[in-house]
């Protein structure tokens, strides 16, 4: 080779599946194969000297790799990783489906046979084809599978391709193939024809989803529900708005509030479905997309090893359906464990969609709504093409049937023997058909005449004119129908989609539940598996100070709050050993969102100044920053401090030192009389005189207003942020009543971490003296019963209906005076009038386990709950507490000075 310019040699990777760093032999086989790293070419010339006819030939290979990467990237993007918008297939998938069609005879084919057949079109080895085929088969839409094709739930792989079989599903045969309108190309070796795109008349890409990583870009189109896609396509054709959300075969629960139409920047959170089997057992029945039971269990075990959660053991009973049992140690909270599973394991995953497809051999980034519109428009166009071809075929049939009828009726075949050559015969036939020319849909041509001359004589002699007329009339009706469909193409497309849904939509209902998730804070649900210690005198806190004072359990992601005697407050991360400052008076694990923990404190201002009292909470602080809780005077000191988790306010006795003429040396202070201020407030004046001693006179009760609690039905969680339905104001002793449709009842503390079952029908603030009324069907006695009862066992879930499998709860009411309506079934044509029952008069309040009173022996059609009778509920009085201003002292001021007194906690 000799060239005065630099050559850019570009390998054809599609035809030569070679390594990128090798230069192939040229076609003549004259050049030696040179294996050189691409980086050796940059900025250099590499020369190969040869003797050819006595002359030195210099071959410049500078820039050989200059464009190779771009060509390779383009090839991977277009031919491997990214699906086409036209049919939703990657090339290997399209070739598999084409091969299945070629092999289709209604029977199953060995997958190995299909893979081998596909290799005529796809030059990349059998492994990639087999894997791609298994992925298509596992989506249960296009391929009818037989044998072990693996399990997407457990992650088990498919059997070898020689052991499993496949054939096209009926759905695939109906929507994927139409040879007459298929865009055909040539296979890589030029020997066979293959489709450039299959004429798919369905949004297949969105139904199956797609994922691929190319060079420089990737794609991740999430799967969507079959029926919802059809409904959305119909809405597009009707010009109505629509929304699309993903649906996964693994089921689970998805939060699609940030789906962003499947475009870059969107995010879908998917959770496993976890419920409480009993107080020590959780059960996972659905898993998140992109996980399987094996990977899920591994993540749970790793979290357990790291101490994030605490579980006893795991059982995997998954078969056709997912069932993972998580056994807990006694005393471990199931609700907090569920939250911890979401926070620290694969029970919650985040999926980032990225809508990228190939259109006109170029990557196109679009959302799923636009993908569906393009697919719907393409489906309409394909239907139009099929109708046009069908109409043309009907016209041709009608044309020849009419020709044949006239040809036989006019006995044109009798004179054939007079014409010895084709030209004269055809001229004779053209002349004979001239009078009938206007009745034909198109011009008569030589092909028509040739077909007429080839009609067998036996068919001519048995020709039935009436049957011919019926056939022509039938063809005319079909032509009119096709022409009508073409004129009303949109309606025809809507009918087509509707038929698809009716035919194939059964059993393809939505599997993934859509719900807005609450945010699980890791610090609130992490298992506190480490112990926190404090050395008060030296001023250290940490987990390694095991010889010092124990503070409490903590985790490695917790913060610790520390108060010093000089009035300094600091919050820092839990560590092995951290120096805060000498003379620590209080240390605890810190919750930044806890507004109900109140600190009661007295401090002396300066070395000999007055003493002040204050109540405050701690929120919104900066980690490792020292905050001064006193007035800032040098030498200030805390003389009293208490930590109150629920805002308790104690009563203390102040004892002053005997100095001068002080008359009142002892008095009480109730912290309940002080308003709760910010941590930076100065506080109220206690006394100007030295304090000898402070004694606790009376333990405090909470002075905080009852906490308002709401239930957000969207996320099925309690909250204090005014989201959802207000359940009421709760004091520390108040609880909530939970009743489920299964006839179970429990009374629990309103903790924000509580999870509620899907069949919950009653959730309200519990009033111990308020009766509960229930009408239920007893499966054993086959009768309806009414009972009224009070809750007897708090904190324990119990069933208030009988245990028979056929027993079921009809209605339940927590009204004081409920009214029920009994609607009777018609018996032998006789309809009995409805009966209204005043529940309070019908039955008195009895024990929890009582069977109740039988309602009726007649057959009931329905039981309804009507508006209750009026009842005045007693009003609960809340005593008011007086508050003093920050400037007013709480006792009479004296004149003498004195020494600083003793600190007493």
Secondary structure, DSSP 8 states (H G I E B T S, - for coil): ---SS-------TTT----TTB----TT--S---B--GGGGTT-----EEEETTEEEE---TTTTTTHHHHHHHHHIIIIIS-BTTTS--HHHHHHHHHHHHH-SSS-EEHHHHHHHHTTT--S-HHHHHHHHHHHHHTTSSEEEES---BTTTTB----TTT-EEEE-HHHHHHT--GGG-EEEE-TTSSSEEEEE----S-HHHHH-EEEE-SS-EEEE--B-HHHHHHHHHHHHHT------B--TT--EEEEEE-GGG-TT-EEEEE-EEEEEETTEEEEEE--TT--HHHHHHHHHHHHHTTSS--SEEEE--SSS--EEEE--TT--HHHHHHHHHHHSTTEEEE--B-EEEETTEEEE--HHHHHHHHHHHHHHHHHHHHHHHHHHHHHHHHHHHHHHHHHHTTGGGGGGG--SHHHHHHHHHHHHGGGGGGSSS---HHHHHHHHT--HHHHHT--HHHHHHHHHHHHHHHHHHHHHHHTHHHHHHHHHHHHHHHH-TT----SEE-------HHHHS---EEEEEETTTTEEESS-TTSEEEEEE-TT-EEEEEETTSEEEEEE--S-EE--SSEEEEEEE-TT--S-EEEEEEESTTT--EEEEEE---S--TT--EE-S---TT-EEEEEEEETT-EEEEEEEEE---TT----EEEEEGGGS--B-TT---EEEESS-EEEEEEEEEEEE-S--EEEEEETTTTEEESSS-SEEEEEE-TT--EEEEETTSEEEEE---TT----TTEEEEEE--TTS-EEEEEEETTTTEEEEEEE---STT--EE-S---TT-EEEEEE--TT-EEEEEE--BTTB----EEEEHHHH---B-TT---EE--SS-EEEEEEE-------------------TTS-SS---S----------
